[in-house]
C-alpha cells in the first residue's frame, strides 16, 4: 500500500486506487475522519417530544440521538456499557433507554438507572457506567452529530453554507420533511463522494439533469471554502421541460460538507435534500437523502422533482460501481485529475489526506 508519506497532491494524480479497496485505509478513515467530524444524523421531526429517540450511525459508530426531559437534544454512543449490545433500533418514543440483552436501563441524560442484580456486586458503581456522550446540534430542522467531545461547534463546520442558501431565497425554517430515499452501492464511499463533486460527467451521463440545469463549464460554477465544496447551476429554459424551475429559488446549489454530507437545492420552489455517504465496507456504501419542501409546494412539482432525482441517482449508481470495479482490478496505480473541471475532487482528496495524516 502507498503510505501517506509517499503520496502528494502536488501534481494531477488522484489518490492511489489501492486506497479505495484496502481495509486498512478504511480503518484509518473511521478513526481519524468519521470519529472526529460532524455528520448529518436526521431531522427534528423525528425528535418532536421529550422521550423521542433516533438510532443511526456516525461512520461505523452506532449512535442514538434523543430529546431529553428538558426538551433538549442529546446524543450517546448506542452501546450498552455492560456487554456491548446495540441498545436502540430505529426511532420512536420511550420512557427510558433499556438494553434488550440484560435490561440495563439508562435515563435520557445517559446515566445508568438500573442494572439487575448489581446490588449483589460489591463495589458496583453505577455512576461510572453511563452511556458515552457525543455532541449533537441542530441547524434548522437538520440534526448533526459528532463523536468527538472536543469538536468545534456545528456553526463553525457549516461555515458560509447557511448564508449561501439564504442569499438565493431559501429559508430552511419553513421547510417540512417529506420523504427519505436510501440505497446501497457496490463502491467505496470515496468513489461516491468524488462522483458527487464534479459535473464533468453530467453532459454525458445525466441527460435529464443537463436538460434542466445549464452544465456548460463557463456557466456551472465550482467554489471551495474550508470544509465546504460547492457547485452552482442555473436552470436551462425554465427547467428544460423536465420540471418547472419557476419560483423563489433562482439557481441550484449542491454542497458537500466534508467528510460526507451532501446538500442539494434545485431552482424553483422551496426545496432541499440532505444526507450522508456512509462506508459499510471498503467496497460497500450506504446513502440516504431526506427531502424537504415548503408548505406551498404542490404534489405535482414534487413528483417531477423526485422523478428527476431518481433518474440521476440510477445513472450515478452505474457510474460509481463501474469506477470501483475498475479501481479494484489493480491494473493501474492511480488516475489523473483535470485541474479546472475536477477542482473540488482535488480539494476533497487534499482534505482527506490532511485528516488521515493528523
C-alpha positions in Angstrom: 0.0 0.0 0.0 1.2 3.5 -0.8 1.7 5.4 2.5 0.6 8.9 3.4 4.2 10.0 3.4 4.6 8.7 -0.1 1.5 10.5 -1.5 1.3 14.1 -2.6 -1.4 16.0 -4.5 1.2 18.5 -5.8 0.7 17.1 -9.3 -2.5 15.9 -11.1 -2.5 12.4 -9.7 -5.5 11.0 -7.9 -5.3 9.2 -4.6 -3.8 5.7 -5.1 -6.5 3.4 -6.3 -5.5 0.8 -3.7 -6.8 3.2 -1.1 -10.4 2.5 -2.3 -10.2 -1.2 -1.6 -7.8 -1.6 1.3 -9.5 -2.3 4.7 -6.6 -0.7 6.5 -7.3 2.6 4.8 -11.0 2.4 5.8 -10.0 1.6 9.4 -7.8 4.8 9.4 -10.7 6.8 7.9 -13.0 5.6 10.6 -10.7 6.6 13.4 -9.3 9.9 12.0 -12.1 11.2 9.9 -15.6 9.9 10.9 -14.8 9.7 14.6 -13.9 13.4 14.6 -16.4 15.0 12.3 -19.9 16.5 12.2 -22.3 14.3 10.2 -26.0 14.5 9.3 -28.0 12.3 11.7 -31.7 13.0 10.9 -34.2 15.7 11.4 -36.1 17.3 14.2 -39.4 15.9 13.0 -38.1 12.5 14.3 -37.5 14.0 17.7 -40.5 16.2 18.5 -41.4 15.2 22.0 -39.4 14.5 25.2 -38.5 10.8 25.2 -38.1 10.7 21.4 -35.1 8.8 20.1 -33.4 8.2 16.8 -30.8 5.4 16.3 -28.3 6.0 13.5 -24.6 5.9 12.7 -21.6 8.3 12.6 -19.4 6.4 10.2 -19.4 2.9 11.7 -20.2 4.1 15.2 -23.8 3.3 16.3 -25.3 6.4 18.0 -28.6 7.4 19.5 -29.9 10.9 19.4 -32.6 11.8 22.0 -34.8 14.7 23.1 -34.4 14.6 26.8 -36.9 15.5 29.6 -35.9 19.2 29.3 -36.7 19.1 25.5 -33.1 19.4 24.6 -31.2 17.3 22.1 -28.6 15.0 23.3 -26.7 12.0 21.9 -24.8 8.9 23.1 -22.9 6.0 21.7 -25.6 3.5 21.2 -23.7 0.7 23.0 -24.6 -0.8 26.4 -21.8 -0.4 29.0 -22.4 -4.0 30.2 -21.6 -6.3 27.3 -21.6 -4.0 24.3 -25.0 -4.7 22.8 -26.5 -2.1 20.5 -29.4 -0.7 22.5 -31.9 1.3 20.3 -33.1 0.4 16.8 -35.0 2.7 14.5 -36.8 5.7 16.1 -39.7 6.2 18.5 -40.5 7.3 22.0 -39.9 5.6 25.3 -39.6 6.3 29.0 -36.1 5.1 29.4 -33.2 3.7 27.3 -33.2 0.0 28.1 -30.8 -2.6 26.7 -32.7 -5.6 25.3 -29.9 -8.1 26.4 -29.9 -7.8 30.2 -32.2 -4.8 30.8 -29.6 -2.4 31.9 -31.6 0.8 31.9 -30.4 4.4 31.2 -32.0 7.8 31.6 -32.2 10.3 28.8 -29.2 12.0 30.4 -27.2 8.8 29.8 -26.9 7.9 33.4 -27.3 4.2 34.4 -30.6 3.9 36.4 -30.8 0.2 37.0 -28.7 -2.9 36.4 -30.5 -6.0 37.5 -28.6 -7.9 40.3 -26.0 -5.2 40.6 -27.0 -4.8 44.3 -25.3 -8.3 44.7 -22.0 -7.0 43.4 -19.7 -5.4 46.0 -18.4 -2.0 44.8 -20.7 -1.8 41.8 -20.6 2.0 40.9 -23.5 2.9 38.5 -22.3 6.5 38.3 -19.2 5.3 36.3 -21.3 3.3 33.8 -23.4 5.8 31.9 -23.7 5.9 28.2 -20.8 7.6 26.4 -21.9 11.1 25.3 -21.5 12.6 21.9 -22.1 16.1 20.6 -25.5 16.8 18.9 -26.7 20.1 17.5 -29.5 21.2 15.1 -29.3 23.6 12.2 -32.9 24.5 11.4 -34.7 21.1 11.0 -31.4 19.3 10.4 -29.7 17.3 13.2 -26.0 16.7 13.2 -23.9 14.5 15.5 -20.1 14.4 16.2 -18.4 11.6 18.3 -15.6 14.0 19.2 -16.2 15.6 22.6 -13.6 18.3 21.7 -15.0 19.2 18.3 -15.7 22.9 17.4 -19.4 24.0 17.3 -21.6 22.9 14.4 -21.8 26.6 13.2 -18.0 26.5 12.5 -18.4 23.3 10.5 -21.3 24.9 8.4 -19.2 27.9 7.6 -20.9 30.1 5.0 -23.5 27.5 4.0 -26.5 29.0 5.8 -25.8 32.4 4.2 -25.3 30.9 0.7 -28.8 29.2 1.0 -30.4 32.4 2.4 -28.9 34.6 -0.3 -30.7 32.5 -3.0 -34.0 32.8 -1.3 -34.2 29.7 0.8 -35.5 29.9 4.4 -34.7 26.4 5.9 -37.0 27.0 8.9 -40.0 27.0 6.5 -39.2 23.5 5.2 -41.0 20.3 6.3 -39.8 16.8 5.9 -41.4 14.9 3.0 -39.7 11.5 2.5 -36.4 9.5 2.6 -34.7 7.7 -0.3 -32.0 5.2 0.5 -29.8 2.6 -1.1 -26.5 0.7 -1.0 -23.8 0.8 -3.6 -21.0 -1.7 -4.6 -18.4 1.1 -4.4 -16.1 2.8 -1.9 -17.5 5.8 -0.1 -14.8 8.0 -1.7 -15.9 7.0 -5.2 -19.5 8.1 -4.3 -18.2 11.3 -2.8 -16.0 12.2 -5.8 -18.7 11.4 -8.3 -20.9 14.0 -6.4 -18.1 16.6 -6.5 -17.8 17.0 -10.3 -20.3 17.7 -13.1 -17.7 17.0 -15.8 -19.7 13.8 -16.4 -23.1 15.4 -16.4 -23.5 16.2 -20.1 -22.7 12.6 -21.0 -24.1 10.6 -18.1 -27.1 12.8 -16.9 -29.1 13.9 -20.0 -32.2 14.9 -18.0 -30.3 16.9 -15.4 -28.3 18.6 -18.2 -31.5 19.5 -19.9 -32.8 21.1 -16.7 -29.6 22.7 -15.5 -27.0 24.5 -17.6 -23.8 22.4 -17.0 -21.6 24.3 -19.5 -18.2 24.8 -17.9 -18.3 28.6 -18.3 -21.7 28.8 -16.5 -21.8 25.9 -14.0 -19.5 27.2 -11.2 -17.4 25.4 -8.6 -16.3 27.0 -5.3 -14.2 25.7 -2.5 -14.3 27.0 1.1 -12.8 25.4 4.2 -14.6 22.1 4.5 -17.4 23.2 2.1 -17.2 22.2 -1.5 -20.0 23.8 -3.6 -21.4 23.7 -7.1 -23.9 26.2 -8.6 -26.1 25.9 -11.7 -28.8 28.0 -13.3 -31.9 26.4 -14.9 -31.9 25.9 -18.6 -35.0 27.1 -20.4 -37.1 27.1 -17.2 -36.2 23.6 -16.3 -36.0 22.3 -19.9 -39.4 20.7 -19.7 -38.1 18.2 -17.1 -39.6 20.1 -14.2 -40.8 23.7 -13.5 -37.9 25.8 -12.4 -40.1 28.9 -11.8 -40.1 30.0 -8.2 -38.2 31.8 -5.4 -35.0 29.7 -5.8 -33.1 31.2 -8.7 -30.3 28.7 -9.1 -29.3 25.2 -8.0 -26.9 24.7 -5.1 -25.1 21.4 -4.5 -22.9 21.4 -1.4 -20.6 18.8 0.1 -19.8 19.3 3.8 -16.6 17.3 4.5 -16.4 14.5 5.2 -19.7 13.0 3.9 -22.8 15.2 4.0 -24.5 16.3 0.7 -27.0 19.2 0.5 -29.0 19.8 -2.7 -31.3 22.7 -3.7 -32.8 22.8 -7.1 -34.1 26.0 -8.8 -37.8 26.7 -8.4 -40.0 26.2 -5.4 -38.6 25.9 -1.8 -36.8 22.5 -1.6 -33.7 20.9 -0.1 -32.4 17.3 0.2 -29.7 16.3 2.6 -28.0 13.1 3.6 -24.7 11.3 4.4 -22.5 9.0 2.5 -21.7 6.1 4.9 -19.0 3.5 4.4 -20.1 0.0 5.3 -17.1 -1.8 3.9 -14.2 -0.9 1.5 -16.4 -1.8 -1.4 -19.9 -1.1 0.0 -21.5 2.3 0.7 -24.9 3.2 2.2 -26.6 6.5 1.3 -29.8 8.2 2.1 -31.4 11.6 1.3 -34.1 13.3 3.3 -36.3 15.5 1.2 -37.8 18.8 2.5 -40.2 21.2 0.8 -42.0 24.4 1.5 -45.6 24.1 2.7 -47.0 25.6 -0.5 -45.2 23.2 -2.9 -47.7 21.1 -4.7 -47.6 17.3 -5.2 -47.1 17.6 -9.0 -44.0 19.7 -8.6 -42.6 17.3 -6.0 -43.3 14.3 -8.2 -41.5 15.9 -11.2 -38.5 16.8 -8.9 -38.3 13.4 -7.4 -38.5 11.7 -10.8 -35.5 13.7 -12.0 -33.6 13.0 -8.8 -34.4 9.2 -9.1 -33.2 9.2 -12.7 -29.9 10.9 -11.8 -29.4 8.5 -8.8 -29.9 5.5 -11.0 -27.4 6.8 -13.5 -24.9 7.5 -10.7 -25.2 4.0 -9.3 -24.0 2.5 -12.6 -21.1 5.1 -12.8 -19.7 4.6 -9.3 -20.0 0.8 -9.4 -18.1 0.7 -12.7 -15.4 3.1 -11.3 -14.9 1.0 -8.2 -14.7 -2.2 -10.2 -12.0 -0.7 -12.4 -10.0 0.7 -9.5 -10.2 -2.7 -7.6 -8.8 -4.6 -10.6 -5.4 -3.4 -9.6 -4.0 -2.9 -13.1 -3.4 0.8 -12.7 -1.9 2.6 -9.7 -3.7 5.9 -9.9 -5.7 8.2 -12.2 -5.4 11.9 -13.1 -7.5 15.0 -12.3 -8.4 17.9 -14.5 -7.4 21.0 -12.5 -10.3 23.1 -13.6 -13.2 20.7 -14.1 -12.3 18.5 -11.1 -11.0 21.1 -8.7 -13.5 20.1 -5.9 -12.5 16.5 -6.2 -8.8 17.5 -5.8 -9.8 19.6 -2.7 -11.7 16.6 -1.2 -8.6 14.4 -1.7 -6.5 17.1 0.0 -8.8 17.4 2.9 -8.9 13.6 3.3 -5.1 13.2 3.2 -4.7 16.0 5.7 -7.2 14.4 8.1 -5.6 10.9 7.7 -2.1 12.4 8.5 -3.3 14.3 11.5 
